[in-house]
Amino acid sequence: MIDSVRIRLTLWYTAAMAVVLVVLAAATYFVIRRNVVQRADAQAAELADAFLSTVKAEIADASPTSGPTESITEAISEHQFRDVVFVVFDTQGNVLGASQIRGPKDHSEGAFAELVASLKALLSRPESFDSVRFADRRYRSYARRFSFNQQGATLIVLQSLKRQSEFLETLAGAFALVIPLAIVLAGAGGYLLAHRSLSPVVAMGAQASHIGAENLDARLKVRNPRDELGQLARTFNELLDRLGRSFEQQRRFVADASHELRTPVAILSGEAEVTLSQEKRSEAEYRESLEILRKEAKRLKHIVEDLFTLARADAGQHPLELSDFYFDELAAECSRSVRTLAAPKKITVSCESHGEFLVHADETLLRRMVLNLLDNAIKYTPEGGSVSLRCEEQGGAYRLSVKDSGQGIPANLQPRIFERFFRADTARSRSDHNGGGAGLGLAIASWIAGAHGGKLELTSSSAQVSTFTVVLPKTASFG
C-alpha cells in the first residue's frame, strides 16, 4: 500500500498538517499561558498598591494608642477578595496580618504554618513574582517592601490561578479534541484530492498500456492542455509521434533494404543455377557467368557495407578517428580517383581550390563523403558532360561544392534527396551502364558532414545543373 503515490501523498499531507497544527496549538497555548501569568502579575502589583494605600490611610487615622497590627488588620478586612490573599511580615519574619484563605477545604493551623514557611523564602526577593502551591491550588505571589512608623515590613500578595488554570485546561482539552479531528479530516480530504488529481495519470497509464506497434497512431486524451498533467500528456503524445516516425522510417528502411538486396541475390542464385544446369559449357561461358557473379557480389558487398555504416552511425558506435590534414588536397585526390569512372562516359572532372584548409577530422570518412558526392554526380551526368569540384572559405567555414551538368531534381523531390534508398529516377536519368546504386550514398555523405559539425545541402538544381555543397565549421580546424 505504501507504494501507492496517492497513499504517500496523503501521508505526507497529513503529517505536514499534523505538525503544523501541533506547533500552532503549542505556540498558542504557551502565548496564552504567558499572557495569563502576566495579567495575574499585573493585577497582583495593582492590588499591592491599593492595599498599601489603605494601610497608610489606616495608620494616619489610627489613635496614638493603636499599634500597627490593628491598621494592617483593618486594611486586610477592607480588601477581601475571593481569590486573593494578603500576608504581611515584619523584618524578623513574623506575620503581622494575613487574609483568610477561602477554598473547598478547611485549612488547619498546620497547613497555614506550612504556607507561611514557604512565603518566608520570598522575603529576600522583593519586587519579584513567583509561583506557590497551597492546598491543591496554584498561586502567583508578589512581594513588596514598605515601611510604617519607621518600621520595615514586607507585603506578599497571593493571586489564585484557579480560573486561569481552568481556562488553560479547557483550551488544552479543545486542542486535544480539535487537532485529531482536523488531522482525520485533512487525511480524508488529502486522499480524495490526491485521488482526483492523479486520476488523469491513472487514465493515461491505462491508455498507454494498450498502445503498441500495431496501434502506434493512438494518442492519449488531453483533458486540460494548460495544466501540468496536460503538458505531460502532450509531451507523451509528441514522444509517440517521434516513435511513430521512427517506426515508419525503420519499416521503410527494412522494405527498401530487402528490395535492394533481393535483386543481386536473385541474380547470383539464378546465374549459378543456370550455370550448373548445363553439363558442358565452354570456358568463355564460365568466365562470363563468373564475371556476372563477381559484379553482383561486389554490388551486394557495397550495399551491405553501406547498411552496416548507417546502422553503426544510428547506434552511435562509429567513433571518429581524428587527425590533421589538408581538406583541399583530399578533394584533389578524390577528383583524380574518379576520372576512371568518368572516362567511359567522356565526362570532364575538374577541381578548383582557393587556399589551404587544414582540418582536424576523420580523413577516411571525409574522403568517403567526397567520393560519394563525385560518384553520384558522375552517375547522373549524361555522356560528354562535366563535373566540377570547388573548395573555398566563406563565412568562417570551409565549403566544398560538387556541380554536375546532369538533369535537375524536381522541387517536390528535393526534400527527400537525402533519405535512405531514395533515388529521383524520374528526374535524373540513369543508363544501364552507369553502375546503378542503392540510394545510400547521399544519406551516408549527409551523416558524415553532420558528424563533423557541418551539413550537406542541395544548394541549386535546374534543368542543366545541380550543385551539392558541404559546409564544415572552422571551429573544428586549425589555422
N, C-alpha and C positions, 0 to 999 in steps of 0.2 A: 504493500500500500504506500510505503514511503517513496517508492519510485515514481508515483504519480505527480506530475507537475502541479495539478490542482491541489493535492494534499499538501505538498511542500509550500506552495504559495499561501494556502490557508494557515498552515502552522507558523510561517514567518510573519504573516499579517497579524495573527492572533497573539504571538509572542511579543511583537512590537507594540501592539495595542495594550497588552498587559503591563509591559514595562512602563509605558507612558502613563497609564492610569495609576499604577502603584507609586511611581515617582511623583506624579501630580498630587495624589492623595496624601502622601507622606509630607510633601512640602507644604501643602495646605494645612495639614494638621499641626505641623510644628510652627508655622507662621501664626495660626490662630492661638495656639497654646502660648506662644511668646507674647502675643498681644494681650491675652487674658492675664498673664502674670504681670505684665507692665501696667495694665489698668488697675490690678489689685495693689501694686506697689504705689501707684499714684494716689489711689484712694486712701491707702494707709498713711501716706505722708499728709494728706489733707486732714484726715481725722486726728493725726498727732497735733497739727497746728491748731485745730479747733479745740482740742482737749486742753492744750497748754494755755490757750487764751482764756478758757473757762477757769483753770487753776489760778492764774494771775488775778482774774476778777474776784474769785472767791477769797483769795488771800488779802486783797485790798479791802474787801468788805468785812472781813472777819474781825472779831473783837480782840483786844490785846491779849486776853487770857486764852484764846483759842490756839491750838497747835496746828502745824502744817498737815497733820494726818487728817484733821477734820475737813480742811479745804480740799484735799485730794479726794477724800471720800465723797464730799458733796459734788465735786466735778464728775466723779465716776457715776454717781446717781443721775446726773443730768445727761450723761452720754450712754444710755442703754440701747444697744443695737443687737439685733438677733445674731448676727454672725461676726461680731467684733468684740474683742477682749482687750481691756486696758490693764496693764500691770506696771506699778511704779516701784522702783528700787532706790534705796539711798546709796551713799558711797560705799557702805560696808556690805551691800548685797542683801539688806533686809527689805522685806516687802512693806512698803508704806500704804499700799492700797491695790486692790485688784477687783475686776468686774466678776460678776457671777457667770460662770460658764454654763450656757444652756445647751442641752443636747438630748439625744434619745436615751442616754444612760445617766445614772446617778454618779456623780464624781465624788469620791471619798477624799478625806484629807490626805491620804497617802498618795492618791493619784495627783492631787493638786501639788503636793510637795515634789513629786517627780517632775511636773511641768515647770515649777519654779527652779528646780535644779538645772533643767535643760536651758531655761532662759538666762540663767546667770552666765552661761558661756557667751551670751551675746553682749554682755555689758562692756566687754573690752573692744567691741566693734561698733561704735556709734555711727549713725548715719549710714547704716548698712541694711540690706534686705536679705533674709534667709527663709528657708522652709522648715517648718516644725510640724511634727505629727503628734497628736494627742487625742486619746480616746477614739481611735479609729478615724480620725479626721486630719486633713492636711490644712495647715495654716501658713499664711505668708506673714512673716514678722518684720517689724521695722523698729529700730532703736533710735531714740533721740535724747540727748543730754540737755538738761535745763537746770536752773538754779532758782531758789526762792529763799528769802530771809537769809541770804548769804550762805546757803547750804546747797550742795550739789545733789542731783538726783538724775535718774535715767528712766524714761518712759519707753515701754515696749508695747507696741500695738500689734495685736494678732488679728489678721483678716482671714476669715474662714474661706476656703476654696471649694466648699461643698457644691455650690451651684455651678461654679466653673468646671469642677470635675465631672458633674453630671452632664453638663453640656458637651464636654470633650468626649465622654463615654458615648453619648448619643451620636456625636459626629463620627467617632470611630466605628460604631455599630452600623451607621448608614453606609460608610465606605465599605465595610465588610460585606454588606448586602448588595450594594450597587455595583461594586467592581466585578465580582464573579458574574453577575447577571450581564453586565456590559461586555465582559470577555466572551461569554457564551453567545450573545447576540452578534458580537463582532466576528466570532469564528463562523457562525452560520451565514452571516452576510458576506464574509470574505469567501467562503466556499461557493456560495451562489454566484458572486461576482466573478470568481476565477472560472467557474463552470461556464458562465455566459460568455466571458471574454475568450476562453480557449475553445469554445465550441466551433468557431470557424477553422481553427487549426486542426481539430479532430476531423471536421468535414473535408478539409484539404488533404489530410492524410489518407482518408478513405478513398477519395478520388484518385490520389496519386498512386495508391496501391493497385488500381485497376488499369493503370497506363503501362503499356508495354510496347514492344517493337511493332506489334500488329495494329495498334491504335495510337501511334505516336502523335497523331494530329489532334488528339483530345487535349483540352486545356482546363485548368482549374477555374472555378467560378470566383469572380471578384465581387464581393458584396459592397465594400466601400473602398474605392481605389485611393482615398486620401489618408486613411489611417495606416498604422504600421503593418497590420495583417494584410491589408490590401496591397501594400508595397511588396510584402513577401510573396503573395500570390502572383503579382505581376512579374516579379523577378524570377519566380519558378517557371512561369509561362515563357519568359524570354529564354530561360535555360532550355526548355523543351523545344523552342523554336530553333536554337542553335544545334541541339541534338538532332532534331528532325533534318536540318540541312546537312549535318554531318552524315547521318544515316543515308540520306538520299545521295550524297556525294559518294559514299562508300559503295552503295548499290550500283550506281552508275560506273564507278571505277572498276568494280568486280566484273560487271557486264562487259564493259569495254575491254578490260584485260582479257577476259575469256574469248571475246571476239577476235582480238588481235593474236592471241596465242593459238586459236583454233586453226587459222589458215596455214601457218608454217607447219604445225603438227600434222595437219591433214595432208599437206604436200609431201612431207617426209614419209608418212605412213603409206600414202598412195604410190609414190615413186618406188619405195622399197618393195611393195607388193608386186608392182608391175615388173620390176627387175627380176625378182625371184620367181615370178610365174613362168618365165621363159627358160627352158633348159639350156639353150645355147644362144649366146649373144656375142657380138664382136667386141673387141677391145674399145673401139670408138664409142659404141653404145654404152658400155660400162663407164667409161670416162665421162660421158655426157650425163648419165644418171648420178654419178658421184659429184659432178660439178653442181647439179641441181640440189643435191642433198647438202653440199657444203654451203651454198648460198643461203638456203633456208635455215640451216643450223646457225649460221652467222647472224642472220636476222633475228632468229629466236633468242640467241645469246644476248644480242643488243637489247632486245625488249626486256628480258629478264634482268639484265644489269640495271636498266633504267628504272624498272619497278623496284628493285632492291634499293637503289639510291633514294627514291622517293619515300619508300617505307621507312628507311633509317632516318631520313630528314623529318618525317612526320613524328617519329618517336623521339626525336632529339638525340639520336645516337650517332650522329655524323659530325664528330668534332672537327674543327678547322685546324689544319697544320700550317701555322703562320710562319712566314719568312719574308725577308726583304728582297724585292726585285723591282725591275722597271716594267711598268704596265705597257708602255709604248713598244718596248722590244718584244714582249709577249704577243701583242697584237700583230706585229710584223711577222713573227714566226708563224702564227696561225694562218695569216693570209698566204704565205708561201706554201704551207702544208696542203691547203685545199685547192691549189691550182691543178693538181692531178685530177680532182673531181670535176673541175670546171672545163678542163681541156676537151673532153668528148663533146661537149655542147658549145664549144668555142666561146665560152664566157670569159670576159676580161675581169680579173681580180686586181684591185689596186688598194694600197694602204697609204694613208697620209697622217703624219703626226706633227704636232706643234709643241716642241719642248720634250723634256724628260720627266717622267712621272714615277717617282719612287714610292712604292706602296709596301705596306706590311700586311700581307693577306695570304690566303691559301692559293699558291700558284697553280696547283693541279686543278682545283675547282674553277678558277678564273679562266684557265686555258680551255677547259671543257665548255664553259659558258660561251666563250668567243667562237669556238669551233661549232657549237650547236647553232649559233646565230648565222655563221657563214654557210653551214650546211643547209639550213633552212632557206637562206636566200638563193643558193645555187639550185636547189630543188625546184623552186617556184619561178625561176628566171628562164624565159624561153631561149632557144638557141640563138647565139650571136649577141646576147645581152651583156650587161655589165653588173658587177658587184663592187662597191667601194666601202672601205673601212676608214674611219676618221677618228683620231684621238685629239682631245683638246681639254683645256682647263677653263671652266666658266662658272661664275657664281660661287667660288670657293669649293668647287667639286670637280672631279675628273669625269669627262663624258666620252663614251665610246659609241659611235653611230655606225650602223651597218645599213647601207642603202642598196636596194636591188631595182632592176628595171622590169620586174615582172608585173603581172596584173595586180591591181589593188585588192583590198579586203573591204567588202560592203560594210557600211556603218552599223547595220544591225548585228553583224557578226564580230565586230571588233571587241566588244566587252568580253567575249568568250575565247579570245585568241590564246590566252594563257592557261585555259583549262586543260586538264589531262585528257589525252586521247581525242582532243578536238582538232579537226582538220577542216579548213574552209575550202573544201574541194570544189564547191560551186563557184567560188570566186577566183581561185588561183589554180590554174590547170596543172595537172601532173601527168606527164607522159609515162609510158610504161617502162622507159629505161632510166628514170630519174632516181630509182632506188627506193621509192616509197618511204614510209615512216609510220611510226605508231602514234604520232601526235604527242610525244612526251618531251621533245627537245626544248620547246619554249617554256614548258612548265618547269623543267629542271633548271634552265637558264634563269628564270624568274626567281626560283628558290635560292640559287647561288648568289644572285645580286642582293636579295633580302638578307641572307646570312651574313653579308659583309656590311650591313647597314645602308645599303643602296636600294635601287629599284630599277626595274626593266619596264619600259613602256613603248607602245607604238605611237611614235610622235607624228607620223604623217602617212597617209595611204591614199593613192589616187589610181586612176586607170593606167598610169605609166610608171609609177614609182611607189615603193613602200620603204619606210625607214624605222628601224628599231634602235632605241637609244638606252644605253646603260649609264646610270649616274651613280658614282661612288664618292662618298664624302671624303674630304681631305683629312678629317679628324682621324681616319684610320691609316694615315700615311705619314711619312717623314719627309720633310722638305721645307 
